[in-house]
Amino acid sequence: MFDVDWMGLLTREVLRERGVALIAESCAWAVGLSDRPHYRRRSGRIVPSGLTVGERAANGQPLGSEEDGRVDLEDARPGSFQDALTMIGPDGRLEAERFDDEVLVPFVTETCRVAGERARTTRRAEWAELAEDLGEEPADVGDVVRAGGWEAPLRIDAEHLVLAALRDVPLIEVEAEGLPLSLVRAAEAATRAAAPAPAPTPDEGLAGALFLARAALEDSGCAVPVPPAEADLLLAALGDAGLEPDEVTGVLPHLPVEEPTITRIAATLAGR
């Protein structure tokens, strides 16, 4: 066993430094929730309640239900940010799960990368030793971070940080705070869509794996492009096709898969 506590401490230190940015991203993510139709489960079916999320929150009615909620999100104040995380969408998926995929996972991945870059610069000897223990090259910060498995525990810390700041804040106030950043993100997305980046050229060594991956995707029944909700289904299909974890991460950028889905699969593989 090797001692990686110092790196775990460093990731938490960087997370604290980036805490304001995490709260801002969380507020921006919440923008628009109030305008959406509110859904509830009735006789096993997901149906509209007849109100928008904002109308229900303004009436002091809970947005989620005990049937669908998570234990760690219980006792939410009606109409609060935490309450919004406990509600379900039209597909029956918890907003908390969508928040994990779209905010926490990518933010924590980037935080670990920043911590890795800092360690490579300021603690060169320890970083080199850590990389060697993990079987990775010190220059490949992303590979070292994925192999180290710091994302999973740090994601829990990130969630606690968000809830400590926004737990009982009314959803409408969270949305108002996040609106400026939300507009910036929308403008960035429009710019990227107007000038899409060229698709990466697959490594010749991945040709066989890519052939198997495309066949597995076609047989998996996943929607295309594959959304985050079907990340586990796609990962299982790729595993059944005989792809190794490093082959999975290599072929994903060349498949019709949404970016948050790739991030979620990478986090799952790192957790293993």
C-alpha positions in Angstrom: 0.0 0.0 0.0 1.2 3.5 -0.7 0.4 6.7 1.1 -1.7 9.1 -1.0 -3.2 11.1 1.9 -1.3 14.2 0.9 -2.9 14.2 -2.5 -6.3 13.6 -1.1 -5.7 16.6 1.2 -4.6 18.7 -1.7 -7.7 17.9 -3.8 -9.9 19.1 -0.8 -7.8 22.2 -0.5 -8.3 23.1 -4.1 -12.0 22.3 -3.8 -12.3 24.9 -1.0 -10.4 27.4 -3.1 -12.9 26.8 -6.0 -15.9 26.8 -3.7 -17.2 30.1 -4.9 -17.1 28.9 -8.5 -18.9 25.7 -7.6 -21.7 27.6 -6.0 -21.9 29.8 -9.0 -22.1 26.8 -11.3 -24.8 25.3 -9.1 -26.9 28.4 -9.3 -26.5 28.6 -13.0 -27.6 25.0 -13.4 -30.8 25.8 -11.5 -31.8 28.6 -13.9 -35.1 27.7 -15.6 -36.2 25.0 -13.1 -39.1 27.2 -11.9 -40.6 27.4 -15.4 -40.7 23.7 -16.0 -43.9 21.6 -15.5 -43.9 19.8 -12.2 -44.2 16.0 -12.3 -45.3 13.5 -9.7 -45.7 9.7 -9.6 -49.3 8.4 -9.7 -50.1 4.7 -9.8 -46.6 4.0 -11.0 -46.8 6.5 -13.8 -45.0 9.9 -14.2 -47.7 12.6 -14.8 -47.8 16.4 -14.7 -49.2 17.8 -11.5 -50.8 20.7 -13.4 -48.5 23.4 -12.0 -45.1 24.6 -12.9 -42.3 24.0 -10.4 -42.3 27.7 -9.5 -46.0 27.9 -8.9 -45.8 24.9 -6.6 -42.9 26.3 -4.7 -44.7 29.7 -4.3 -47.7 27.8 -2.8 -45.5 26.2 -0.2 -46.0 22.7 -1.7 -43.2 20.2 -1.6 -41.5 19.6 -5.0 -40.4 16.1 -4.3 -41.9 13.1 -2.5 -40.7 10.5 0.0 -41.2 7.8 -2.5 -38.7 9.2 -4.9 -36.4 11.1 -2.6 -32.9 10.2 -1.3 -32.3 9.7 2.4 -29.5 12.4 2.5 -32.0 14.9 1.0 -34.9 14.3 3.3 -36.6 17.1 5.3 -36.1 19.7 2.6 -37.8 23.0 3.1 -40.6 23.3 0.5 -39.6 25.4 -2.5 -35.9 25.4 -1.5 -32.9 24.4 -3.7 -32.6 21.1 -1.8 -36.3 20.5 -2.4 -35.8 21.0 -6.1 -33.1 18.2 -6.0 -35.7 15.8 -4.7 -38.2 16.2 -7.5 -38.4 14.0 -10.6 -38.4 14.9 -14.2 -40.7 13.5 -17.0 -38.4 10.5 -17.3 -38.7 9.7 -13.6 -35.1 10.6 -12.9 -34.2 12.6 -9.8 -33.0 16.1 -10.4 -30.2 15.3 -7.8 -28.9 12.7 -10.3 -28.9 15.2 -13.1 -27.2 17.7 -10.9 -24.5 15.1 -10.1 -23.9 14.4 -13.8 -24.0 17.9 -15.1 -22.3 19.9 -12.3 -20.6 17.8 -9.6 -18.8 15.2 -11.7 -17.3 17.6 -14.2 -16.4 20.1 -11.5 -14.7 17.5 -9.3 -12.8 16.1 -12.3 -11.5 19.5 -13.2 -10.6 20.2 -9.5 -8.6 17.0 -9.3 -6.8 17.9 -12.5 -5.9 21.3 -11.1 -4.7 19.7 -7.9 -2.6 17.3 -10.0 -1.0 20.1 -12.0 -0.2 21.9 -8.8 1.4 18.8 -7.2 3.4 18.1 -10.4 4.8 21.6 -10.1 5.3 22.1 -6.4 5.9 18.5 -5.1 7.8 17.0 -8.0 9.5 14.2 -6.1 6.3 13.1 -4.3 4.3 13.4 -7.5 6.8 11.3 -9.5 6.7 8.6 -6.7 2.9 8.6 -6.7 2.7 8.3 -10.4 5.1 5.4 -10.4 3.1 3.6 -7.6 0.0 4.1 -9.8 1.7 2.8 -12.9 1.3 6.1 -14.8 3.7 8.7 -16.3 4.2 11.8 -14.2 3.5 14.0 -17.2 0.1 12.5 -17.8 -1.8 14.3 -15.0 -5.2 13.1 -16.2 -4.2 9.5 -16.1 -2.6 9.8 -12.7 -5.8 11.4 -11.3 -8.0 8.8 -12.8 -5.9 6.0 -11.4 -5.8 7.6 -8.0 -9.5 7.5 -7.5 -9.8 10.9 -5.7 -12.9 12.0 -7.6 -15.5 9.8 -5.7 -14.8 11.0 -2.2 -14.3 14.6 -3.4 -17.7 14.5 -5.1 -19.2 13.9 -1.7 -17.3 16.8 -0.2 -18.5 19.0 -3.1 -22.1 18.0 -2.6 -21.9 18.9 1.1 -20.3 22.2 0.2 -23.2 23.1 -2.2 -25.9 22.0 0.3 -24.2 24.0 3.1 -24.5 27.1 1.0 -27.8 26.6 -0.8 -29.8 24.0 1.1 -32.7 26.2 2.4 -32.3 29.0 -0.1 -35.6 29.5 -2.1 -35.2 28.1 -5.6 -36.2 31.4 -7.1 -33.4 33.2 -5.3 -30.9 30.6 -6.4 -32.0 31.0 -10.0 -31.7 34.8 -9.8 -28.1 34.4 -8.5 -27.2 32.1 -11.3 -28.8 34.0 -14.2 -25.7 36.0 -15.3 -23.5 32.9 -15.5 -26.2 31.0 -17.2 -26.3 33.6 -19.9 -22.6 33.3 -20.4 -22.8 29.5 -20.6 -25.6 29.8 -23.2 -23.5 32.2 -25.3 -20.5 29.9 -25.1 -22.6 27.0 -26.2 -24.0 29.0 -29.2 -20.4 29.8 -30.2 -19.3 26.2 -30.1 -22.3 25.1 -32.1 -21.6 27.7 -34.8 -18.0 26.4 -35.2 -17.9 22.8 -34.1 -14.5 21.4 -33.4 -13.3 18.6 -35.8 -13.9 15.1 -34.6 -10.7 13.5 -33.2 -8.9 11.1 -35.4 -9.0 7.6 -33.8 -5.7 5.9 -33.0 -5.0 3.1 -35.5 -4.5 0.8 -32.5 -8.1 1.4 -31.5 -9.5 0.3 -34.8 -10.6 -3.1 -33.6 -12.0 -1.8 -30.3 -13.9 0.9 -32.2 -15.5 -1.6 -34.5 -16.6 -3.7 -31.5 -17.8 -0.6 -29.6 -19.9 0.6 -32.6 -21.5 -2.8 -32.8 -22.1 -2.9 -29.1 -23.7 0.5 -29.1 -26.0 -0.5 -32.0 -27.2 -3.6 -30.1 -27.4 -1.9 -26.7 -30.7 -0.1 -27.3 -29.3 3.2 -26.1 -30.6 6.5 -27.4 -28.2 8.3 -29.8 -26.4 10.4 -28.8 -26.2 8.5 -25.6 -27.4 10.6 -22.7 -26.0 10.4 -19.1 -28.9 8.5 -17.9 -27.9 5.5 -20.1 -24.2 5.7 -19.2 -24.3 2.5 -17.2 -26.2 0.7 -20.0 -23.6 1.7 -22.5 -20.7 0.8 -20.2 -22.2 -2.7 -19.6 -22.6 -3.2 -23.4 -19.0 -2.2 -24.1 -17.8 -4.6 -21.3 -19.9 -7.4 -22.7 -18.2 -6.8 -26.1 -14.9 -7.5 -24.5 -13.5 -4.0 -24.3 -11.0 -3.2 -21.5 -11.4 0.0 -19.4 -8.6 1.8 -21.3 -10.2 0.8 -24.6 -13.5 2.1 -23.4 -12.0 5.6 -22.6 -10.2 5.5 -25.9 -13.2 4.9 -28.1 -15.8 7.0 -26.3 -14.8 10.3 -28.0 -15.3 8.6 -31.4 -18.9 7.4 -30.6 -22.2 9.4 -30.7 -22.1 10.0 -26.9 -22.9 13.2 -25.0 -19.9 14.8 -23.1 -21.6 14.4 -19.6 -22.0 10.7 -20.5 -18.3 10.3 -21.2 -17.5 12.1 -17.9 -19.8 9.8 -16.0 -18.4 6.6 -17.5 -14.8 7.8 -16.8 -15.8 8.5 -13.1 -17.3 5.0 -12.9 -14.2 3.4 -14.3 -12.0 5.4 -11.9 -14.1 4.3 -9.0 -13.5 0.7 -9.9 
